[in-house]
Amino acid sequence: MGVIEERVHTVYALFSQQGFDSFADSSNTNKKDNIMASSVSSRRPQLSSRIVLAFFMVATVLTALLFTKLMAAIFMMTGIKDPAVLGRDFTNSTMIALGMTVAGLFYTLRATVAYPFVKQVAEELVKVTWPSFEESKQNTSSTVWVTAVIAIILFVFDWAFGNLTDLLLAL
């Protein structure tokens, strides 16, 4: 089995498996810590593979959008006619851009550097302990208050030194 076929099989297997939602739900409760300790290690490869899959899907869509705009601009700047091929939105430049995107996707999936690197990043993301919603609210509130206090202090210093400078220049 080739590299691409193996990764396509992995993607298919990830989409056909169930259980990701139950993992996300169980991570929110403190009562299931014992279950989490045993299930996290068994589900980490699945979760990290899903993160890798999501990354490549988002990257492919963004690349397609970029190539579509780029090819449309090239066609417009060079004066090449860009007739519609499949409806109003699918022009020759769009088809070329989508072809470039698919070629880039296959190249990336076959690359020996990109896929393992993204997989390692996803495995590290799974290990991260994310703050709860309450912790996030508290940290955001603290940040806003500290920023406001510093802004007031800077305003006072600016006002004081501005008036002092005006007083000295008036002499």
NORNOR-V831335 format. One line per field, one symbol per residue. ss: DSSP state (A for helix, B for strand, O for the rest). psi: psi as a letter, one per 40 degrees, with the letter a starting at -180 (. if undefined). burial: b if it has 9 or more other C-alpha atoms within 8 Angstrom, else e. Layout:
# NORNOR-V831335
ss=???
psi=???
burial=???
This chain:
# NORNOR-V831335
ss=OOAAAAAAAAAAAAAAOOOAAAAAAAOOOOOOAAAAAAAAAAAAAAAAAAAAAAAAAAAAAAAAAAAAAAAAAAAAAAOOOOOBBBOOOBBAAAAAAAAAAAAAAAAAAAOOOAAAAAAAAAAAAAAOOOOOAAAAAAAAAAAAAAAAAAAAAAAAAAAAAAAAAAAAAAO
psi=hidddddddddddddeiieddddddeeeiedfddddddddddeddddddddddddddddddddddddddddddddddeehigihdgadegiddddddddddddddddddeheddddddddddddddehhiiiddddddddddddddddddddddddddddddddddddde.
burial=eeebebbeeebeebeeeeeeeebeebbeeeebeeebeeeeeebbbbbbbbbbbeeeeeebeebbeebbeebbeebbeeeeebebeeeeebbbbbbbbbebbeeebbebbeeeebbeebbeebbeebeeeeeeeeebeeeeeeeeeeeeeeeeeeeeeeeeeeeeeeeeeee
